[in-house]
């Protein structure tokens, strides 16, 4: 499923969330490959439908408390709609 973030960081900030509960990236198993592929496919489709695919967007997964994961359920952040800077720390 996908829905808009209630605290958007960019003009387009959509969460892509699997219905199956997986706490974090570290909990992924080989049997989740197809599911993760589907999440990326959905994110790409949303980027196209929201008009941000051609100029570019960012797909982010936070993992664990030090990685900024605030909700213990795997989810992808689709971010776009403006130029995104590089910020590593």
Protein Blocks (a to p, Z undefined) as FASTA:
>chain_A
ZZddfbdfbfbdcddddfbdcfblklpcfklmmmmmmmmmmmmmmmmmnopmmnopcddd
dedjknopabfcdcddddehiacdddeZZ
